[in-house]
């Protein structure tokens, strides 16, 4: 057993959110789902619009606004 995700998000003003951490996914920083389709397994091909490398579930450390 181990830590799945470890990150901290905090607001910067009313329009921005900062994220920093030692272990989080790219989609933890992306505040939208990049498709018009639901996450239904039948439509899984369309969920990431064919950009699985862009909106992947890779874990890592980093920071972003």
N, C-alpha and C positions, 0 to 999 in steps of 0.2 A: 504494500500500500504506500501511496505517496501523495504529494500535492499535485492536483490537476492544474489549477490556475492560481496565480498570486499576482494581483495588480491593484492599483489604486486609481480611481477616477475622481476628479474634482472640477467644479466649474471655474471658468475664468470669465468673469462678467456674465452677461445674460445670453451670449451667443456662442461661446466656445466651451469645450470640455477637454481637459488634459488627461492623458492616460500614461502612467509609468508603471513598470513592473518587471519582475524577473521571469514570469511565465504567463503568457496570455496568447489568445488566438487573434488573427487578423480581424475576424468578424466582431471581436469585442470592441474594436475601435470604429467599426463601420456602423453608423446609426440607422442603416436602412437595409432592406432585403433587396438585392439588385435584380429583381425580376417581377413581372406582373403575375406570375403563377404562384400558387401555394406551394408548401413544402410536402405535398402529398407524394408518397413514393411512386405513384403511377406517373407523375409529372417530373420525376427526379432529373430527367435529362435536361429540362428547361430551367431548373432551379437557379443555376449560376450562369445562365446564358452561354454555356460552353466555355466559361472562363474559370475552370476549376483551380488553375494555378494562381489566379488573381485573388479569388475569394476562397482560399483553401482553409483547412482546419489545422494548419501547421502551428505548433506551439513554439514560443521563443520569448526572449527578453527584448525590451525596447521602450520607446516613448513616442508620443504623438499628440497633436492638438487637432 
